[in-house]
Amino acid sequence: MTYVVTDACIRCKYTDCVEVCPVDCFYEGENMLVINPSECIDCGVCEPECPAEAILPDTESGLEQWMELNAKYSAEWPNLTTRKDAPDDADAMKAEDGKFEKYFSPEPGEGD
């Protein structure tokens, strides 16, 4: 088992999860984070820290797209190990549906 970041993270990009991760398995894109599935130790400490509820265990059904996306972009985006401020409109974006189709960017973030 591993944890995956879903589209609920897009344009929210809270980094509370990064701060508690004991193995630094989060990677930063322009407007979301992903988890490297081969680095995640399945401890689960990140899941309750996410204000957008974007982190889920891969045992939940329907997450195949997100498992692939996390694996792909964690190999391309820079590692993020320290907390950063969320975007100014993060709280307003939390409840929006269809964020992947509207806002996903494959561009990398800054990382540490």
N, C-alpha and C positions, 0 to 999 in steps of 0.2 A: 504494500500500500504506500501511496504517497499523497501529498496534497497538491491541488492545482488552483491556480487563479483563474477566475472566470471574467466574463465581460462586465460584471458589476464594478470591477476595478477601473475600467476605462473612464478617463477624465475625472476620476476621484483620486486615484493614486495616493492613498493614505500610506504611510510607511511605518505605522505602529508595529506591523508584523515583522518588519526588518529588524527592528530594535530588539525583539525577543528571540529571534532565530539563533539557536546555538551553533549552527553549522554554516551560516552565511550563504544560503542557497537561493537568495532572491536576486533577480536581474531586472534592470530598469530599461523600459522602453520610453519613448517620448511621452506617452500618456497612460501607461499602465505598467504593472510589475508582472513578472512570471516567476515560477519556481522551477529549479532544475530538478527533475524527478530522480536522477541518479545520485544527487547530493542530499536530497531530503531524507531525514532519518525517521519520518513518520511520528514525530513527537507530539504534533498537534498544538503546540503552544501558540502558533500564529493564528489559527482559526478564530478563536474568541477575541483576538485583538483587532480584527478588521472591522471598522465602523460600517463598511459597505456590505459586509457579509459576502465578500467575493471569493473567499478561500473555502474550498470544500474537499473532503476526502475523495480519492479517485474511486472509491467503492460505490459512490452514488451513481445511479444510472444516468445516461445521457451526457456524460462528460468527455466523450471520445475526442470531440473537436478541441476541447480545452487541454486535454492531455497532450495532443499533438502540437498545439500552439505553444504550450509551456516548454516542451522539449525542444522545439525548433528555435524559439527566440532566446531561450536561456543559453544556447550555444552561440548566439550572435550578439546579444546585448551585454553591456558591462555589468559587473557585479555591484550590488549595492548592499553595504553593511551598516550604514548609519542612517538614522532617521532624518527626513527632510520635511519641510512644511508642505502640506497638501495644497493643491491649486485653490485659488480664492473661491471658485465656484463649486468646489468638491461637494459640499453639503447639498447644494441644489441639484447636482447631477446624480446623487445616490439612487433616486427612485426612477430615473428615466429608463425606459425599455428600448431595446434595439440599438444599444450603444455600439456594438461591434460593427454593424452595417453603416452606422452614421459617422463614427469617430475613430475607429481603430487605425493606428499608424504603425507600420513596420519599422519606423526609424528608431534608432537607439536613443536612450536617455544619456545622461552625463555619467552615471555611476558615482563611485566615490572619488 
